[in-house]
Structures are given as structure tokens and as C-alpha cells.
Amino acid sequence: MKVSDILRVKGGTLFTVSPDQALALAVQTMAENDIGSLVVMEHGELAGMLTFREVIQSVVRNGGTVGSTLVRTVMDDHPLTCTPETEIDEVRRMMLGRHARYMPVMTQRTLMGVISFYDVAKAVVDSQDFENRMLKAYIRDWPVDETRDEQQQAAAG
């Protein structure tokens, strides 16, 4: 399974922010849209990621307020990225290795979407559920071994 499979199911809604935008406005966008991250774009290119992790760290540093902080000062300016062709198993390893919950999906310099650790986990579980259903259906339709059935009937009767 590839990242493109997740993006196809997830849809194409993207939320972005400028690095020079006020953190307070970015947090408001995250809250209004019930999302945990924003892609930071500058001049049409990926500049970073802003996640609730960076927001919380900033709030703690500022004594419990967002204040006049800009996105640029708290964003992750070197986020992990992948392509639509990246295999899901590789994405899992990358995300686990960096404790990343969100990953921009890029084709060269074009932002194709963002996948979350939840998206990856859901895709894996859905794939396993499908495989389990197929295996159970295969076992249910297993061809009967007539010789074995005759032997069992003779032994029983």
C-alpha cells in the first residue's frame, strides 16, 4: 500500500499558514477546523509544519499565552516528507523514528496533501481487516476432501 492510497480516501482538503502569520490566528484555524497541524508555505513552497506539539511548547515558554508569537518562530522548519509513491511501511518507520504525527506529501516541490499517524494506522487496520475477511471466506469455501469425509463417516458409523 502506498501513500497515494491514503490520499485518495482522505480527500484533498489542505490547510496552510504563512510563516509570518500570528500563532494565535494559526491556533484559531486549527481549532475551527478540528485539525492537529498546518502546513507552513512561503512563496508557494513548503517552509515547515506547525503542529499542536509546537503550539503547546510555545505556550509553555510564554507563560501560558500565545502572545504575539509568529508561526515562523515555533514551526518545525525541517519536517519529514514523503511522496505519493512511498510505501506505508516506510512511512510508519519514518514517523515512529522521529515521533512525527503529521507528514506532508510532496511531488517534487508541490504539496499533494498531509497524512497523519492516524491515517496510516487506519489504512493498516483496514487492510488487515480486508485480508482477514478474504482469508475467512477462503477457509469457508475450502473444497471438501471426499476421501477424508468417507473415512470419518465409516469410523463414526
PEUR-V294458 format. One record per backbone hydrogen bond with DSSP energy under -1.0 kcal/mol. CO is the residue of the C=O (numbers start at 1). NH is the residue of the N-H. E is the energy in kcal/mol with one decimal. If there is no record, write none. Layout:
CO:NH:E / CO:NH:E
This chain:
1:88:-2.5 / 2:5:-1.1 / 3:7:-2.4 / 4:8:-2.1 / 5:9:-1.4 / 6:10:-2.9 / 7:11:-2.3 / 15:39:-2.1 / 17:41:-2.4 / 18:21:-1.6 / 19:72:-2.9 / 21:71:-2.6 / 22:26:-1.8 / 23:27:-2.8 / 24:28:-1.9 / 25:29:-2.2 / 26:30:-2.3 / 27:31:-2.5 / 28:32:-2.8 / 29:33:-1.8 / 30:35:-2.2 / 36:52:-1.6 / 38:50:-2.7 / 39:17:-2.3 / 40:47:-3.5 / 40:48:-1.6 / 42:45:-1.4 / 45:42:-2.9 / 48:40:-3.0 / 49:76:-3.1 / 50:38:-2.6 / 51:55:-1.9 / 52:56:-2.7 / 53:57:-2.3 / 54:58:-2.1 / 55:59:-2.6 / 56:60:-2.4 / 57:61:-2.2 / 58:62:-2.0 / 59:64:-3.2 / 60:63:-1.5 / 66:69:-1.4 / 69:23:-3.1 / 70:73:-1.0 / 71:74:-1.7 / 71:75:-2.1 / 76:49:-2.0 / 82:106:-3.4 / 83:86:-1.6 / 84:4:-2.4 / 86:3:-2.1 / 87:91:-1.9 / 88:92:-2.7 / 89:93:-1.9 / 90:94:-2.5 / 91:95:-2.9 / 92:96:-2.6 / 93:97:-2.4 / 94:98:-1.6 / 95:100:-2.0 / 101:117:-2.3 / 103:115:-2.5 / 104:82:-1.8 / 105:112:-3.6 / 105:113:-1.1 / 107:110:-2.6 / 110:107:-2.5 / 113:105:-3.3 / 115:103:-2.6 / 116:120:-2.1 / 117:121:-2.7 / 118:122:-2.9 / 119:123:-2.2 / 120:124:-2.2 / 121:125:-2.6 / 122:126:-2.9 / 123:127:-2.2 / 124:128:-2.4 / 125:129:-2.8 / 126:130:-2.2 / 127:131:-2.4 / 128:132:-2.7 / 129:133:-2.4 / 130:134:-2.4 / 131:135:-2.5 / 132:136:-2.5 / 133:137:-2.3 / 134:138:-2.3 / 135:139:-2.5 / 136:140:-2.4 / 137:141:-1.8 / 139:142:-1.5 / 145:149:-2.1 / 146:150:-2.4 / 147:151:-2.1 / 148:152:-2.5 / 149:153:-2.4 / 150:154:-2.4 / 151:155:-2.2 / 152:156:-1.6 / 153:157:-1.6
